[in-house]
Each structure stands twice: as structure tokens, then as C-alpha cells.
Amino acid sequence: MDFSDFLKHVPKIKQEKLLAEQAHLKMVPAERILEVERKKNFSNKPRKAAVLMLIYPKTNKSHLALIVRNTYPGVHSAQIGFPGGKVELEDDSLTQTALRETHEEIGIHPEKIEVIKSFTEVYIPPSNFIVAPFLGISYSELEFVEQEEEVAGIIEFPLLDFLNEKTIVNKFMNTSYGKNIEVPTFKINDHYVWGATAMMMSELKEVLLSSFKN
């Protein structure tokens, strides 16, 4: 999709209804649904985090970007996700958290990003985080600078590829809540994106598809 065509739909994207759990559950195996239901009251005081789903032009086509996290001693080691991280004391809002972390992790200054919509928060039981996703737009081509301590790589992909139904595939995986279970994933550039990031991507996909209908 040409970036200029995408921009024509931004006013409708801003007004589009969020599908929340209806969209999230499309990317959740039954085993995880049970775990989330047991902990959804957040009685264990989850930590807060925010991520940025950034759409930008590359060779005049609309693109999205994901990061590959470095290997480290933790539950999200080597996983694929959106740039973002936990709330820090200096952050005035979750939006600021998402922008600050994006700047730190992939080098895109907040001045180059317009945040146009907040999406439904996702709770992550293994790390006890509740994550707020935001949709942002950059209007010019970007030059990413990876934070070597946290980011092992950046995955860029055209928006049209993301919206293709063939992108969603099931894969047998070992997770924190089950061994060798069938997990719905987004297959992006030979990478499999699952878990909380896939749930956020599912809601983003539904919003975009609905916005593009007219």
C-alpha cells in the first residue's frame, strides 16, 4: 500500500472501534486463555509498560517494524516484539514511555512520530506486565539505530504483507504455559511472532482492515 493512500485512511483509523478481547483471542492458544482468566483480576499488582506500533514509508510503501530482543536471563529473551518497555519515574504518561523506549531502542526521535491511537492493553502473566500499545506514524523514511544492549535486529515488512490472511499460521511451540502446544502466530519474513505481540498485532490488523473498507 502506498504511504500516501494509507494517510487518507488515518482519520477513520482514529475513530475505529477497538475489538479488544475479540481480536486478541484469535492469537491465543487455549492453554493461555485459561492462565489469563485465572490472573485477569491483576491482584498481583502488575508492572506497567508501553510499546509503539510504528507505520512509516519505505520506498513510498507503508511499513511496520518489529525488533528482535537480545538473549538474556529473562522470560522475553530473544523474542520478537514492538519497540517499548517498562514505565520509568520520569515518564509523564504511557505514551511518553512508548516514545522514549522507541527512541532508546531503535533511534527514532519522538519529534518524528505522531501517536494517533491507543490500543487495548495486554496482560502478560509470565512477566506480570500489563502493556499499553500505541499506533504511531512517521511521515518520512527512517534510519534505525539499534541499541546493542537490548536489540539484536529489526524486522521491517510491508503493511500489505501484514494484512494478508496467509500471514497467520499455527506452529507447535514450547511456552511458559505448555510444551509442544499449537500456537497461532504471524509469520513475518520467516520469523514467527506469537504471544502478547501477536495479540496486539491482531487488534491492529482488524482496525486497519475495517478502516480500509471504504
The 8 nearest C-alpha neighbors of each residue, nearest first, counted from 0:
[[1, 60, 61, 159, 2, 158, 4, 5],
 [2, 0, 60, 4, 3, 59, 61, 5],
 [1, 3, 61, 5, 60, 4, 56, 59],
 [2, 4, 6, 1, 5, 7, 59, 60],
 [5, 3, 1, 7, 2, 6, 0, 8],
 [6, 4, 2, 7, 3, 8, 1, 0],
 [5, 7, 9, 3, 8, 4, 2, 10],
 [6, 8, 4, 5, 9, 3, 10, 11],
 [7, 9, 6, 11, 5, 10, 12, 210],
 [8, 10, 12, 6, 11, 7, 13, 5],
 [11, 9, 13, 12, 8, 14, 7, 6],
 [10, 12, 14, 13, 9, 8, 210, 15],
 [13, 11, 9, 15, 14, 10, 210, 8],
 [12, 14, 10, 11, 15, 116, 9, 115],
 [15, 13, 11, 12, 16, 10, 116, 9],
 [16, 14, 12, 13, 11, 206, 17, 210],
 [17, 15, 18, 14, 206, 12, 13, 19],
 [16, 18, 19, 15, 206, 118, 202, 119],
 [17, 19, 21, 22, 20, 202, 16, 205],
 [20, 18, 21, 17, 22, 119, 23, 202],
 [19, 21, 23, 22, 24, 18, 119, 202],
 [22, 20, 18, 19, 23, 24, 25, 202],
 [21, 23, 202, 20, 18, 19, 201, 24],
 [22, 24, 198, 20, 25, 21, 26, 201],
 [25, 23, 27, 26, 22, 21, 20, 198],
 [26, 24, 23, 22, 27, 21, 201, 198],
 [25, 27, 183, 24, 198, 23, 197, 184],
 [26, 28, 24, 25, 31, 29, 32, 183],
 [29, 27, 30, 182, 31, 32, 26, 183],
 [30, 28, 32, 31, 27, 33, 34, 182],
 [31, 29, 28, 33, 32, 176, 34, 177],
 [30, 32, 34, 33, 29, 28, 35, 27],
 [33, 31, 29, 35, 34, 30, 36, 27],
 [32, 34, 36, 31, 30, 35, 37, 29],
 [35, 33, 31, 37, 36, 32, 38, 30],
 [34, 36, 38, 32, 37, 39, 33, 31],
 [37, 35, 33, 39, 34, 38, 32, 40],
 [36, 38, 34, 35, 39, 33, 40, 32],
 [39, 37, 35, 36, 40, 41, 34, 124],
 [38, 40, 36, 41, 35, 37, 122, 42],
 [39, 41, 42, 38, 37, 36, 43, 35],
 [42, 40, 43, 39, 44, 38, 45, 122],
 [41, 43, 40, 44, 38, 45, 39, 37],
 [42, 44, 41, 45, 127, 38, 40, 46],
 [45, 43, 42, 41, 46, 127, 128, 40],
 [46, 44, 127, 128, 43, 129, 41, 47],
 [45, 47, 128, 129, 127, 44, 48, 85],
 [48, 46, 129, 128, 85, 86, 130, 45],
 [47, 49, 85, 130, 86, 84, 129, 131],
 [48, 50, 131, 97, 130, 83, 132, 84],
 [51, 49, 83, 97, 132, 82, 81, 133],
 [50, 52, 133, 97, 53, 82, 132, 134],
 [51, 53, 134, 133, 135, 81, 54, 50],
 [52, 54, 135, 136, 51, 63, 134, 55],
 [55, 53, 63, 136, 62, 135, 61, 137],
 [54, 56, 137, 62, 61, 136, 138, 53],
 [57, 55, 61, 59, 60, 140, 2, 62],
 [56, 58, 59, 60, 140, 61, 62, 55],
 [57, 59, 60, 56, 140, 61, 1, 2],
 [58, 60, 57, 56, 2, 1, 61, 3],
 [61, 59, 1, 2, 56, 57, 58, 0],
 [62, 60, 2, 56, 158, 55, 0, 157],
 [63, 61, 157, 158, 55, 156, 54, 56],
 [62, 64, 54, 156, 53, 155, 158, 157],
 [65, 63, 155, 154, 53, 156, 153, 62],
 [66, 64, 81, 154, 80, 153, 155, 79],
 [65, 67, 153, 80, 79, 152, 81, 154],
 [68, 66, 79, 152, 151, 78, 150, 153],
 [69, 67, 77, 150, 151, 78, 149, 66],
 [68, 70, 151, 77, 149, 150, 76, 71],
 [69, 71, 77, 76, 68, 72, 151, 78],
 [70, 72, 76, 73, 69, 77, 75, 74],
 [73, 71, 76, 70, 74, 75, 77, 69],
 [74, 72, 76, 75, 71, 70, 126, 77],
 [73, 75, 76, 126, 125, 72, 175, 71],
 [76, 74, 78, 73, 77, 68, 126, 71],
 [75, 77, 70, 71, 73, 78, 74, 69],
 [78, 76, 68, 70, 69, 67, 75, 79],
 [77, 79, 76, 68, 75, 67, 80, 69],
 [80, 78, 67, 66, 192, 68, 65, 77],
 [81, 79, 65, 66, 196, 82, 78, 67],
 [80, 82, 65, 50, 66, 51, 83, 52],
 [83, 81, 101, 50, 51, 66, 104, 80],
 [84, 82, 50, 100, 97, 49, 101, 81],
 [83, 85, 48, 49, 100, 50, 86, 97],
 [84, 86, 48, 47, 87, 49, 96, 83],
 [85, 87, 48, 96, 47, 90, 84, 88],
 [86, 88, 89, 90, 85, 96, 48, 91],
 [89, 87, 90, 86, 91, 96, 85, 92],
 [88, 90, 87, 91, 86, 96, 92, 95],
 [91, 89, 87, 88, 92, 96, 95, 86],
 [90, 92, 89, 95, 93, 96, 88, 94],
 [93, 91, 95, 94, 90, 96, 86, 97],
 [92, 94, 96, 95, 49, 97, 86, 131],
 [95, 93, 97, 92, 96, 98, 133, 49],
 [94, 96, 98, 92, 93, 97, 90, 99],
 [95, 97, 93, 99, 94, 98, 86, 90],
 [96, 98, 50, 49, 94, 83, 100, 95],
 [99, 97, 95, 101, 100, 96, 109, 102],
 [100, 98, 102, 96, 101, 97, 95, 103],
 [99, 101, 83, 103, 102, 97, 98, 104],
 [102, 100, 98, 82, 104, 103, 99, 83],
 [101, 103, 106, 107, 108, 99, 100, 104],
 [102, 104, 100, 101, 106, 105, 99, 146],
 [105, 103, 146, 101, 102, 145, 100, 106],
 [104, 106, 145, 144, 143, 101, 102, 107],
 [107, 105, 102, 144, 143, 103, 104, 108],
 [108, 106, 102, 105, 101, 109, 143, 111],
 [107, 109, 102, 110, 111, 106, 112, 98],
 [110, 108, 112, 111, 98, 107, 102, 99],
 [111, 109, 108, 112, 113, 107, 137, 98],
 [110, 112, 109, 108, 137, 107, 113, 138],
 [113, 111, 137, 109, 136, 110, 135, 114],
 [112, 114, 136, 135, 115, 137, 111, 110],
 [113, 115, 135, 134, 116, 112, 136, 133],
 [114, 116, 135, 134, 113, 13, 117, 136],
 [117, 115, 134, 133, 13, 114, 118, 135],
 [116, 118, 133, 132, 134, 119, 115, 131],
 [119, 117, 132, 133, 120, 116, 131, 17],
 [120, 118, 19, 121, 131, 132, 117, 17],
 [119, 121, 131, 130, 118, 129, 132, 122],
 [122, 120, 130, 129, 123, 195, 119, 131],
 [121, 123, 129, 128, 130, 124, 120, 127],
 [122, 124, 128, 127, 125, 126, 129, 121],
 [123, 125, 127, 126, 122, 35, 128, 38],
 [126, 124, 127, 123, 74, 175, 128, 176],
 [125, 127, 128, 124, 123, 74, 75, 45],
 [128, 126, 124, 45, 123, 125, 46, 129],
 [129, 127, 46, 45, 123, 126, 47, 122],
 [128, 130, 122, 47, 121, 45, 123, 46],
 [129, 131, 48, 49, 121, 120, 47, 128],
 [130, 132, 120, 49, 48, 50, 119, 133],
 [133, 131, 50, 118, 49, 51, 117, 130],
 [132, 134, 117, 51, 118, 116, 52, 50],
 [135, 133, 52, 116, 114, 115, 51, 53],
 [134, 136, 114, 53, 113, 115, 52, 112],
 [137, 135, 54, 113, 112, 53, 55, 138],
 [136, 138, 112, 55, 111, 139, 54, 113],
 [137, 139, 55, 136, 56, 140, 111, 112],
 [140, 138, 137, 56, 141, 55, 111, 57],
 [139, 141, 56, 57, 55, 142, 138, 137],
 [142, 140, 143, 139, 107, 55, 57, 56],
 [141, 143, 144, 140, 107, 106, 105, 139],
 [142, 144, 105, 106, 141, 145, 107, 153],
 [145, 143, 106, 105, 146, 142, 104, 107],
 [146, 144, 105, 147, 104, 150, 143, 106],
 [147, 145, 104, 150, 148, 149, 105, 103],
 [146, 148, 150, 149, 145, 151, 69, 104],
 [149, 147, 146, 150, 69, 151, 145, 104],
 [150, 148, 69, 147, 68, 146, 151, 104],
 [151, 149, 68, 69, 147, 146, 152, 67],
 [152, 150, 69, 67, 68, 149, 147, 153],
 [151, 153, 67, 150, 66, 154, 145, 68],
 [154, 152, 66, 65, 67, 155, 64, 151],
 [153, 155, 65, 64, 66, 156, 152, 67],
 [156, 154, 64, 63, 153, 65, 62, 157],
 [155, 157, 62, 63, 158, 64, 154, 160],
 [158, 156, 62, 160, 159, 61, 63, 161],
 [157, 159, 62, 161, 160, 61, 63, 162],
 [160, 158, 162, 161, 157, 0, 163, 61],
 [161, 159, 163, 157, 158, 162, 156, 166],
 [160, 162, 158, 159, 163, 166, 157, 156],
 [163, 161, 159, 160, 204, 164, 158, 208],
 [162, 164, 160, 165, 161, 166, 159, 167],
 [165, 163, 166, 167, 162, 161, 160, 168],
 [166, 164, 163, 167, 168, 186, 162, 160],
 [165, 167, 186, 164, 185, 163, 168, 161],
 [168, 166, 185, 165, 184, 164, 186, 183],
 [169, 167, 184, 183, 185, 166, 170, 186],
 [170, 168, 183, 182, 184, 181, 171, 167],
 [169, 171, 182, 181, 172, 183, 168, 184],
 [172, 170, 181, 180, 179, 182, 169, 173],
 [173, 171, 179, 180, 170, 174, 181, 182],
 [172, 174, 178, 179, 177, 180, 175, 171],
 [175, 173, 177, 176, 178, 172, 179, 180],
 [174, 176, 177, 125, 173, 178, 74, 31],
 [177, 175, 174, 31, 30, 178, 34, 173],
 [178, 176, 174, 175, 173, 180, 179, 30],
 [177, 179, 173, 180, 174, 172, 176, 175],
 [178, 180, 172, 173, 171, 177, 181, 174],
 [181, 179, 171, 172, 178, 177, 182, 173],
 [180, 182, 171, 170, 169, 172, 179, 28],
 [181, 183, 170, 169, 28, 171, 180, 184],
 [184, 182, 169, 26, 168, 170, 27, 193],
 [185, 183, 193, 192, 168, 167, 169, 191],
 [184, 186, 167, 192, 166, 191, 187, 168],
 [185, 187, 191, 166, 190, 189, 167, 184],
 [186, 188, 190, 189, 185, 191, 166, 192],
 [187, 189, 190, 186, 156, 154, 191, 155],
 [190, 188, 187, 186, 191, 185, 192, 154],
 [189, 191, 187, 188, 186, 192, 185, 79],
 [192, 190, 186, 185, 184, 187, 193, 189],
 [193, 191, 185, 184, 197, 79, 186, 190],
 [192, 194, 197, 184, 196, 191, 185, 195],
 [195, 193, 197, 196, 198, 27, 192, 26],
 [194, 196, 198, 197, 199, 121, 193, 123],
 [197, 195, 199, 198, 80, 194, 193, 200],
 [196, 198, 193, 200, 194, 199, 195, 192],
 [199, 197, 23, 195, 201, 196, 200, 26],
 [200, 198, 196, 202, 201, 197, 203, 195],
 [199, 201, 197, 203, 198, 202, 204, 196],
 [202, 200, 204, 198, 199, 203, 22, 197],
 [201, 203, 22, 205, 199, 204, 200, 206],
 [204, 202, 200, 206, 201, 205, 207, 199],
 [203, 205, 201, 207, 202, 206, 200, 208],
 [206, 204, 202, 208, 207, 203, 209, 201],
 [207, 205, 203, 209, 204, 208, 210, 202],
 [208, 206, 210, 204, 209, 205, 211, 203],
 [209, 207, 211, 205, 210, 206, 204, 212],
 [208, 210, 206, 207, 212, 211, 205, 15],
 [211, 209, 207, 208, 12, 212, 11, 206],
 [210, 212, 208, 209, 213, 207, 8, 11],
 [213, 211, 209, 210, 208, 207, 8, 11],
 [212, 211, 210, 209, 8, 11, 208, 7]]
